[in-house]
Amino acid sequence: MAVNRRAQQQPVGAPVTSKLSEDSSRSSSDSSRFTEHQKPNAVPLSPFRPIELVFELLNNHAHFWKLAGLLFLAEIFLNIIIIKKIPYTEIDWIAYMQEVSGYLKGETDYMNLRGDTGPLVYPAGFVYIYSALYYLVDMGKNISRGQWIFMGLYLLTLGIVFTIYSKDQTTPPYVLVLVCMSRRLHSIYVLRLFNDPVAMVFLYAAILAFLYKRWTLSSILFSLALSVKMSILLFFPAFGFLIWQTQGVVGTIVQLIIMVLVQ
């Protein structure tokens, strides 16, 4: 009888509340464990354990910016050495300068803008940017200054690309080493002064703006990239699909109008 009386006195909701409280605390603890698992833990780096230090730098995303900083510094010195020690290769630079010199003299008909390699085939963004370079490098004659400018462009692009990779927590830092190992990239930027790097810095900036959900800024930057070189159109199907996926039909039309207005 005493047992039954005590059972009657106990609130009906007590066992349920207690169980819910238990489940909730267990769930929150599981959730915190899952979150901790998702975020990479920074293992302290010690110069006295060089193998472990290198392994952690290359594989642990928590040390992403440490490795990125080291590589960025290495790239500064490497590009200086390339400019100082390796001869510049003339391919299109003189033609670029000849093409924009016609525009700077007042010619606005594309049919009459030409260089040694033929008629001007690049959009207006190219003309404006290379017109500025025309004056910065003494009418195209100061190649060395142009190389330093393109070195700055390379480092800016590298910083943007590093930032894009940093947004993915699953990307191992050693990927950055692969990015820096391209011999062709160094050649395109500081030895040949092609126009591809100018277009690509706008494109990578557009991708970065997209990752930050700055849709309009991203569309403007993409259109600027396209205004330098039409090969950027190859990226448009994926770019357009992502805009449609995030903005819907109306938002996509708005962004397309913005791109056209920039042109």
FENJO-V134073 format. One record per helix or strand. SS is the DSSP state (hx for helix, st for strand). FROM is the first residue (numbers start at 0). TO is the last residue. If there is no record, write none. Layout:
SS/FROM/TO + SS/FROM/TO
//
This chain:
hx/1/8 + hx/13/37 + hx/49/58 + hx/60/84 + hx/92/103 + hx/109/111 + st/113/114 + st/117/118 + hx/123/135 + hx/142/165 + hx/173/179 + hx/182/190 + hx/195/210 + hx/214/227 + hx/229/261
//
